[in-house]
Amino acid sequence: MLMVPIERLTPGMITAAPILHPARPSTHLVQVGIRLTGQLIARARQLRVRQAWIKHPLMEDLDGMLLSKVPEHRRRIYDHVKQGFDELQHRAITIEDYRRYCSVIAELINELIGRDSRAGELAERLFGESDDLAGHCANVAYLSTTIALHLENQIIRERQRTATPHAAQDLTSLGVGAMLHDIGKLQGPSEVIQQHETMAKRHADYTQHVLTGFQMLRHKVNPVAATVALHHHQRYDGTGWPDMSHLTHGRREGGLTGRRIHIFARIVAAANLFDNLTTRVNGVCRPTIFALHAMQDEPYVSRLDPMVLEAVLRCLPPFPTGAEVVLNDGRLAAVTEINPLQPCRPKVRILEHENTIEDIDLARRSDLAIHWALGATVSQWLYELPSRQEVMFVS
């Protein structure tokens, strides 16, 4: 399987996975095993599909690793969120809604855990072409859960003060809270639904969606999940919101800081920012590596828990396994294995030989680097991470 950008698709290529409708991720535009025609490619471009999985003879040995039920579970999350949001505009959330959300999150967690270390290789933005509220919330739920699995020990340590050991390692309330983190937007002005924190200009009522969402969820879902909706815009440096004066009857003023913010809210804040940074701007989708690069600099880096940011950088790959890339020497290649120590230097396979497999570990080749990937020149966004020991020392 090879992930090919839409602009590089050519007639005759055969799909290795279904091509999803950008605005309706549960709908298949093209089924698996279909030979693409010019008409099908034109239709996909018209709908602004970003990429497609294509069969490639040099990548067949990776098919078993890339095929997974994770995308199926993520589509189910989208379907639940989409249906739920359509209904919750006219009624209150119920216990039955909450149970359904818990069920779909539990299935996703089980699938991710079952894949062990390979979970992060699939942690790309699922609904990259669709920036509706349901797609955003489904992305954030999936990304938050993936990040949390890489922070399991830290989560247990922090939550053991207020939860039993078994409850401390349960991520269900995180996933549900992430699914519903923006539910308050449903009760606000229509302009608020498509707005997010990285926009320079926002509606005057934008910040109210966290309080509205908390009130909608309070006493209806697990209190931790409701807390995620309330605090996903709190910032590690204390510049976030909401102001806690009213909610605490004056016991606290201003926003929360550091580890006073619940660990789940800190994780969702990072996933939320990542997804917002990869949304479409002026008709162009910004690549994953752009978001990961931006999160390491101001104004964003001081807003994030350093421990959570490190997990994001190590488990959300800038170049997912199977992605088509071009090296700085002009050769066409594909990513075959991510590198969590230096994510911008994965292992790649040269695709210019018909029958010969040539694999290159970019971590061992300082003269080579990825220049282009998934439709964008990425040289300006490449980054190097400090060693784990350095990160632990700094934090």
N, C-alpha and C positions, 0 to 999 in steps of 0.2 A: 504494500500500500504506500502511496505517495500523496502528500497533501499539496495540491497544485493550485496556485492563485487563479482566479477566474480569468484574468487577462492572458494566461498562458495555456488555457484549455484549447485543444484543437480537435476537429472532427476525427473520429476513429478511436479516441481514448475510451477505455472501458471503466465504468464506475466500480469502485471496490466497496463503497458504502452508499447508502441513499443520500441524495442531495435534498436538503430540507428547505421548505418555503421560509424565507427570512421572517415574514410577519406571522407565520403560523408554524412553529417548529414541530408540531405533531403531524404536519402534512408533508408527504414526500413528493417533491417535484419530479425526481428521477429515481427509479428503483436501482438496487444493486445489480451489477452485471449487464448494464445497458451500454451499448456502443454509442457514444455521443455524436450528434449531428450538429451541423451549423445552426439549425433552427433551435435545438435544445440549448446550446451554448448562448445564443442570442437572448433567449427567454430568461435564462439564469442571470445574465448581465443586466437585463432590463429590470429584474426584481432586486438587483444589487446583492446577489450572492457573492460572498468573498472568496471562497475556495471550495474545492471538491477533492474527495479521496479517489485516487485513480490507481488501477492495477499497473504494476511495474515489475518486470522480470527480475531486476536486481534487488528488489525489496521484499520478495516473497517470504524470506525467512523471518521477517518481522511481523507478518500478518497475525500470527497467533497472539502476539503481545499487544498489538494495537486494537484488535477486536475485543470489545468489552461490553458489558451490560450497563456501564456507567452512563453513557449517553442516553440510554433508554430510561434510566432512573431520573436523569436530569430533565428529560422531556416530560416525565410524569410530574415532577415538581412544577414545571411550567404550567402544565394543564391544570393542576390543583390551584396554583396561584391565580391563573387567568380566570378560571371559573369562579373561584372564591371572591376575587376582587369585583367581578361583574355583579355578583350577588350582594356583596357587602356594601355596595353603594345604595342599596335599598333596604337593608336589614342589618341587625347586630350579629356579631360572630357568636357561634354556639359551641357547646361542648363537643358536639359531633364534628364540627369543622376542625376543632383542635385535635381530635383523635385522628382524623384523616391526615392532617399535616404531620403529626407524630409518626404515623405509619410510613408515609413516603420518605421521611427523613431517615427513619430506622433502616429502611431498605437500602438507601444510598450509603449510609455508614457501613453496613454489612458488606456491600460490594467493594467499597474503598479499602476496608480492612482486609478483605480477602485477597486484594491485589498487593498488599504489603507495600514494599518500597516503590512499586511501579505506579502507585496512585498518583504521585505528583506528575508523572509523564502525561496524564490526561487532564491536567488542571488548566486547560485553556478556557477562554471565555466561550461558553456554548452558544449563546445567542448573539454573536458578534454583529449580525446584520440587523437585529431588531432591538431598538432602544425604547420599547414601550415599558411601562411600569412593571408589568408581570415578568417580562424577560429580565429586566434589571434585578428584581427581587429573587428570581430563580438563580441567576448568576451568583448573586451575593450569598445565597444559601449554600450553593455548591462550593464556592470558593472558601467561605468561612469554615465549612466542615473539613475541607482538605487541609487548610492551614492549621486548624485545631488538632488534627491527627499528628501533625509534626510538633505540636506543643503539649502533648499529652501529659508528660511528667510535670511541667510547670503548671498546667491547669489543675492537676490534682493537688499540688502543693498549695496553690492559692485558695482553692475551694474547700479544702479540708477544715478550714476555720469555721465554715458555716454549713457544711454538708457532710454526710457520712461518706466513707471511702468509696462505696459503690456509687452513690449519687454524684460524687465529685468527678468521676470519670465519664458520666453520662453526657453525651453531646446533643441529645435530642432537643433540649430547650434552646441550645445555641442555634441549631438548624431552623427550628420553628421561629425563633426570634428574628433570625436573618430573613426568612421568608416573608415575615410581616413587618419588617423594620420601617417601611415607608407607607404602611397602611393609612396613616393619618392624612396622607395627601388626597385620599379619596373624598375627604370631607372639606377640603379647602377649595380655593379658586382653581379653575381648570388650568390656568397658566402654570400652577405649581407642579402639576404632575410630571411635566417634562423638564423641570429644572433640577439642578444639583449643585453641590458645593463648589465645584471648580468654575462655575460661571461667574463672570464679573458682575453681571446685573441679574438680580433676582426679585421676585415679587415681595412686597412688604410683609406678606403673611407667610413667607416660606418657612421661617424658623418655627412656626406654630405646629408644623406637622408632627414633631416629636411628642409634644404634649397631647395633641389630639389622638395620636396613635396609642399612647399610653392609656388614655381614658377609654378608648375603644377595647383594649385588650385586658385592662385591669379586672381581676376577679373572673376572667373568662379563660385565661390560659395560665400556664405555669408562671409564677411571679418573675422568675429569671428571664423568661422570654419577653415578658412585658417590659422588663428593665432594659433589655437590648433595644427595643423600640424607643424608649425614653432617652437613652444615653449614647446612641450610635454617632452622635455629632459632638460628644465631649472630646476634648483633645488632651493629649498627654501633657502639654505645656500649660494647660489651664485656660486656653483662649476659646474653648468651645461653648456649647450651650445645650440645654437650657440653664438659665440662672436658677440656682437651687433655693433661693431665699423663700419663695412662696411655698414650694413643695415641702420644705423642712421647717416651715413656720419660724424662719429667722435663724435656725441653728447653723446653717451654712449659707454663705453668700457667693454669688458668681458661679462659674463652672467648676466641675470636678477636675482634679489633676492626678497624674501618675497612676499609681495602683489603687487609688480611691475609686477609679472607674472600674467596673466589673470586667474581668478578663474577657468575657464573651463580648461585651460592648467594644472593647479595644480591638478584638479580632474582626468584628463586623465593620468597625470604622475603617480598618485597613482594606478589607474586601470591597467595601462600598466605594472608597476612594479609587482603588484599582479599576473597578468596573466603570466608574465615571470618567476616568482618564482615557479609557479605550472606546468611548462612545464616538459616534460620527460627528465631525465638525466640518461644516461647509460641504457636506456630501462625502467627505473622506473619513474612513475609519482609521483611527490611530492604532498602530500595532502594539502588541503586548510589551515589547522592549521599550517603547516610548514611555509607557506608564511606569515600568520598573525603574527606569532611569530617573524619571521625574520625582518618584517617591523618595529618592535618596538625596534630594536637594530641597532648598527652601522654595516655596513656603510650606512644603508638605512634611519634610522629615521631622521637624520639631513637634508636629501634631501627633506623631505615631509612637507607640510603645516600641523602643528599639528591639526588644526581644521578638515582638510580633513582626516587625519589619524584616528582621533577619529571616524568620520563617517564610515570609512571603517571597523574599528574594531567592531562597534556596528551594522552595517547593513549587513555585509557579514559573515554569521554564520560559525564557524569552523566545526560545525556538523549540516547539514541541517535537517529540519523536515522529519521524515521517515527513517533516516539513521540507519542502524544496528550498534550497538556498544556493547562492552564488558566492564563491570565495573571492578574496581580493586579487587572486591571480587569474580570475575570469572563468574558472572551472565550475560547472554545474554539479551540485551534490545534494545529498539528503541527510538529515540528522538521524542517526541510528541509536544514540544513547546520550541522555542528558548528563551533565556534570554538576552535581549539587554544590561542589566546592567552588567552581568557577563556571556559572551557568552560561556565560557567553562563549565558552570554549568546550562545546560538546564533541562527541565523536561523530564523524560524518562519513558518508560513502560517496565516492565519485561516480557520477551517472553517465559519463561520456564513453565508457567501454561497454560494448554490447554483452559480452559474456564473461568479463573479468571483474571480480570484486576487489576494489581497492579501498580499504578503510583507513581513515586518518584520525588520530587523536589530536585535536587542536590544542589540548593542554600541553602537549609535547612539541608543538610547532609554533614557536613565537613569530615565525615569518608569515604564518597564514592566519586569516581571520575571516569571519563571515561579513561580506560586504552588502548583500541583498538578501531579503527573506520575505516571503509571503506578500509580494507586491510593493515593497518599500525598500529604499536604501537605508541601511541601519548603522552605518559606520559611526555616525555622530552620537549614537546612543549606547555603544558598547561600554561595558563597565567591568571592573574587577572587584571582587569582594575580599575583605581581610580574612585571615585564617579564623577558624572557630575560636581558637585560644584568645586571639586579639579581641574578638567580639565579646567574649565572656568577660574579659578583663575590663573593657571599656564600660560595659553595662553593669 
